[in-house]
Amino acid sequence: MNECQNLENCNFFKRFENDKNKHLELKGFVFMFCKGRKQDKCVRKKISQILGGSQFVPPNMLPNGLPMAGTNKSNWSDNVIKLI
């Protein structure tokens, strides 16, 4: 399977793809959503496409649309929350 076409602009991928200290869970997200069979299910990708760019995707959003552990949705825009 090909890699996601949004990798170059995806802050999640950039942040965790080469991080030697990343948690296994985050490595799994990269494997499944960025390089695997769940690319079409990536909420980050959907939000980027609908709102017009990766700058609208919250930096603490996982590809499944949930906030990263230890964070919450308090800084997410209403537009983003409506889409998930």
C-alpha positions in Angstrom: 0.0 0.0 0.0 1.2 3.5 -0.7 1.8 6.1 1.9 -0.7 8.8 2.6 -0.4 11.8 0.2 -0.7 14.2 3.1 2.5 13.1 4.9 4.6 16.1 3.8 2.1 18.5 5.5 0.9 16.3 8.4 2.2 17.5 11.8 1.3 14.3 13.5 3.4 12.3 11.0 6.3 14.7 11.1 6.3 14.7 14.9 6.1 11.0 15.5 7.5 9.2 12.5 11.2 9.5 13.4 10.8 10.1 17.2 13.0 7.5 18.8 11.1 7.9 22.1 7.5 7.6 20.7 5.1 5.3 22.4 4.2 2.0 20.7 0.6 3.3 20.4 1.7 6.3 18.3 3.9 4.1 16.2 0.8 1.9 15.5 -1.1 5.0 14.4 1.7 5.9 11.9 1.7 2.3 10.7 -2.1 2.0 10.3 -3.2 5.5 9.3 -0.2 7.0 7.5 1.2 4.0 5.8 -1.5 1.4 6.0 -5.0 0.3 5.3 -6.7 3.0 7.4 -5.6 6.0 5.4 -9.2 6.6 4.2 -10.4 6.6 7.9 -7.9 9.3 9.0 -9.9 12.1 10.7 -6.9 14.5 10.5 -6.8 14.0 6.7 -10.6 14.6 6.5 -10.4 17.8 8.4 -7.5 19.1 6.4 -9.3 18.4 3.2 -12.6 19.9 4.3 -11.3 23.0 6.0 -8.5 23.7 3.4 -5.2 22.7 5.0 -3.3 21.0 7.7 -3.0 24.2 9.7 -6.7 23.7 10.8 -6.0 20.3 12.3 -5.3 20.4 16.1 -1.7 19.4 16.8 -2.9 17.1 19.6 -5.4 15.2 17.5 -4.7 11.5 16.7 -5.6 10.1 13.3 -8.7 8.5 14.8 -10.0 11.9 15.9 -9.3 11.6 19.6 -7.0 13.9 21.6 -3.6 12.5 22.5 -3.3 11.0 26.0 -3.0 13.7 28.7 -4.7 16.4 26.5 -8.2 17.4 25.6 -10.3 19.2 23.0 -10.4 22.5 24.8 -8.3 24.3 22.2 -10.1 22.7 19.2 -12.2 25.0 17.0 -15.9 24.5 16.8 -15.5 23.7 13.1 -13.2 20.8 13.9 -15.4 19.5 16.7 -18.4 19.5 14.4 -16.5 17.4 11.8 -15.5 14.7 14.2 
